Amino acid sequence: MTLMTLKATARASVAVAALAVAAGSAQAEKWDMPMAYAASNFHTEMGVEFADKVRDYTGGAVDITVHPGGSLFKGGEIKRAVQTGQAPIGERFMSAHANEVPLLGWDNLPFLATSYADNAKLWAVAKDQVNAQLADQNLVTLYTCPWPGQGFYFNKEVSSSEDTQGVKFRSYNTATATFAEQLGMIPVQVEAAELSQALATGVAEAFISSGSTGYDRKVWEHLSHYYKVNAWLPRNYVMVNKQVWDGLDATTQASVQKAADETGAACAAKSEELANWYFEQLEANGMTVVDAGPEFLAELQKIGSTMTEDWLAAAGEDGQAILDAFKAAN
């Protein structure tokens, strides 16, 4: 082989290698991210910010497209979709899975952590055990974000459980269904994306949620009263399929996690910032927004104590360890 031929062969080899590298770098991970809430909801807006950060921090190696409002998978389908790899990433209400894994109801213990600061402390002591349970479900948690405190929506004045008998109550998890039953109401499972229709058609007549859901769904078109209870501050979590996560190199994982950490902190701050604003918007649109009366609140607190006992019985030693650690931190 002549020197010229050798040089030509070498140049060709370099060119092929360069093309291979270019092709590899061009093949970005494209992730569809289903979310259950409306595009205007702050959780979804933060999901879009997260996707932008991931695209930026990974140099385009991971490209996330957010699908709001249950448009890709309905809320109740998202966890399963991510577990099985139908979607690589998604967001869901964590306690919606407490019927599968009781420990995931850690954030629905009534009147335990009713401020943003206490909710953050509760998550800090719960997250290692919660994340271990989710890993067993083939999921990796990237970030979580609290909702504002939960209160009750009704289409009438409510002073006690005497006023709630037989009311059709939209529930979103085991805890809310328990509250409904204990107050003599009829729990009906309804996803957030379907709430407006359920209220309009009479499928549901009341529910417990934050001011955010009421504002997003314009519930003043159907309901008249919101009772501030601040029973708990539930959390959404953004999860990724474990095989997909393990398939990323360490540098890319670190970049995605950086985006997640920043987004989680920003989302919690946004939630706290909006909490009272939502109440103002409900009032501006004609709703009566007041603290729950003493009789109704006392009934709720009594139910809450029983619910905590039931959760501890179901969650076992891990649940007790979370409560003990939270009390020690306060």
N, C-alpha and C positions, 0 to 999 in steps of 0.2 A: 504494500500500500504506500503510495507516495505521500510526501509531507503535506501537499495541497489537499489530498484526499482526507488525510487525518484531521487537518484543520476544519475542513468542510463538515466532516462527521461530528467533530466536537461542537461546532457551531450549531449544528442541527440538534444535537442532544441538549444543549443549553436552551435552545428555543422551545423544544418539546417540554422540558422541565418547567420553563417559565410559563408556558401555556397551562400546564397542569396546576401550578400554584395559583395562577389567575382564575382558573375555572373553579378551584376549590374555594378561594376566597369569595367568589361571586355567589356561591351557593349558601345564601343566608338561611338560617333556621326561620321558617315562617310559621308563626303560631297564631291560631285563632283563639281569642279569649272571650268566651261567653260570660255575660254578666246579667243578673236578674232584674236590675233596676233601670229606670228611665235614663236616657242620655243626659238629662238635666240634673239628675240626682248627684250629690257631691261624691258618693262612692264611685259612681261611674266616671265622673269628671276626673277623679284622682286616678282611676284605672287608665284613662287616656294619658294622663301625665306620666304615669309609670311606664307605659308603652313607649312614650317619647324618650324618657330617660334611658330605657334599656337600649333603644335604637342608637342613642347618642353614645352611651358608655361602652357599648360593645362594637362601636364602629360599623353598625349595620349587620353584625353577625347574627343577631336575633331581632327579628322584625315582627312585632305583635300587632294584630288587628283586633280592636275591641268591638264586640257585638252586644249592644245594650238591650235592655227591655225583654230579655228572654227570647230574642229573635233567632238565635242559633240553637240554643237548648233552653227549655223552660227551667225556672229556678230549681225545681225538684229533680231535674235530670242532670244538672251541671256536675255534681260530685261524681256520679257514676260515669259520666262522659270522660272526665279527667282520669279517673281510676283506670278505666279500660283503654285509654289512649285515643278515644274518639276526638277529644280535644286535648292539646298538650297542657293547657293552662286555663284556669277559670276562677270565678269568685262565687262564694256562697255564704249564707248566713250560718255560722258555725253550729249553733245550737239546733239547727234544723236536723242535725244528724244524731241528736241525743238518744233517739229511739234505737239507733244502731250501736252507738258507743256512748253510754251514759256520762262518761267523763266530759264529753263535749258540751254538756249543759252547765259547765262551770260558771258561765257568765249570766245565767238565768236564775241565780239564787236570790230570791226577792229580798230587797232591803239590806243586802250585805255590803255592796260597794256602789253607792249611789252618787258619787262624784267622779269626775274625770280622773282626779288624782288617785282615788281609791281603786277605780277600775284599772288604771295602769299598774298599780301595785298588785292587784289580783292576777292580772295577766302575767306579770313578771314571775310570780311564784307558780303559776299554772302551766306556763308555756312548755317547759321541758317535758312534762308528763303528757300534755296534750299533743305535742309534736311527735312524741314516741308512739302514741296511739294512732296518729294520722299516718306515720311511716308504715305501720302495720297495715294500713289501708291503701298502701302504694301511693302515698301523697307526701309532698314536701311543702311546708308552709313558707311562703315568701314574706308576707306581711299581713297584719291584721289592723282593723280600724273600727273604733266604737261608734255606735249610733248614739244620739242623744237619749236621755232617760225616757222610759216607757210610761205612757199614760193611757187613759181610756177614752174612746170616742163613743158617743151615744147620740141618738136622735131625740133625746128627752132629758129632763132633769133627773138625776140619780142621787139619792141620799143614802141608800143602803141596798142590800141584796133583795129587799122586798120589791125594788123597782126593776130588777134584772131578770126576774123569772120568765123563762120561755123565750128570751131574746136570742135570735140567731147570731152567733158570735164568730167572726172570722178568726181562726187560729193559724199560727205559722209554725208551731212546734209543740212538743209535749207539755211544756210549762204553760203556754197560753191556753191550751186545751184544758189543762187542770184547773186553771183559774176560772175558766168558763163554767165548767161542771160544778165547781164548788159554789159558784154564785147562782146556780140554777139556770144557767144559759145552755144553749145548744151549740157546741163547737162545730164549725164548718171549715175544712182546710181550703184556703184560697191563697194563691200566690199573689205577690204585690202587683204584678203586671195585669192581673185579672180582677183587682180589687174594685175598681170603678164600676165595672160591669156587674159585679156581685152586689154592690150597694144599690145600683140603679134597678136591678131586677128583683131585689128583696131576698136574694140568696143569703146575704149577710146584712145585719142591721146594726152591728157594733163591732169594735175591735180594740185591741191594745197595740200601741205602737208609739213611735216618736212623733214630734211635730213635723218631721221631715216627710214621712209617708203621707200625712194628711195634706201637706202643702203640694207635694208632687201629684197627688191624685185628686186635688180640688174637692176634698170630701165635703166642703161646705155646701156643695150642690145637693147633698143627700142627708147630712147629719148636722146637728145643731150645737152639741156640747163636747168640750174636751176637758177632762179632769186630770190635772197634774198629779201624778203619783210618784214618778221617778223610781219605779220598782226595781229596775236594773238597767244597765247600759250594755246591750248585747253587741257582739262583734261579728263583722264579716271577715272572711279571710281569703286571701289569694293563694291558690294552691297550684302546684305543677306536678305532672305525672313523674313518679320517681325514676322510671327508666329514661325518660326524656332529660331529666335533670342530670342523672348520672352520665348521660351521653355528652354533656358539655365538658369542655376542658376547664381546668381550675381557674384560668384567667377569666374566661367568659362567665363562669359561675360567680366569681367575685364581683364582676361588673354588674350582673343582674341583681345580686344581693345588695349591692350599694344602692342601686335604684330603688329596690324594695324598702330598704331601711329608711331612706329619705322620704319615700312616698308615705310609708306608714306613719311617720312622725307628722308630716304635713297634713295627712288626712285626719288624724286625731285632733290637731289644732283647728282644722276647718270645722269639724263636727262641733267642737266646743264653741267656736265663734258663731255658728249658726243656730245654736239651741234656742236661745230666746227670740231670735229673729223669726223663727218659724211660728212661734206663738203669736207674735205681732201680726204676721200675715194671716193666720187663722182668724184673729179678731177683726182685722181690717176687712175680711170677707164675710163678716157677720156671725161668726161662731162665738159662743160663750166659752171663755177659757178661764178656768178657776182651779184652785186647789181642791182635791177631794175632801169632802166633809169628814169630820171626826169619826162618825159611825161607820161610814164606808171604808175609811182608811184602816180602822181597827179590824174590820172584817178581813181586809186584804192582808194585813200583817199576820193575822192568825193563820190564814191560808198559807202565807209565805213560810211560816215556821214549819208547818207540816210538809211543804214541798221540799224544804232543805233537808229534813229528816229522810224523806223518801229518796232524794238524790244521793245522800250519803250511803243509804242501804244499797243502792244500785251501783254507785261508783266505787264503793269499798275503800280499801286502805289508801289508794291514790287520791280519792276525793277528800278523805279526812286529812291527808298530808297537806293538800292545798289549803284547806280551811285553817289548819294549825299554823302554816307558814304565813298566811295572810294576817291572822290575828297577831302573830309575833312581830310582824312588820309595822303594826299600827300602835 
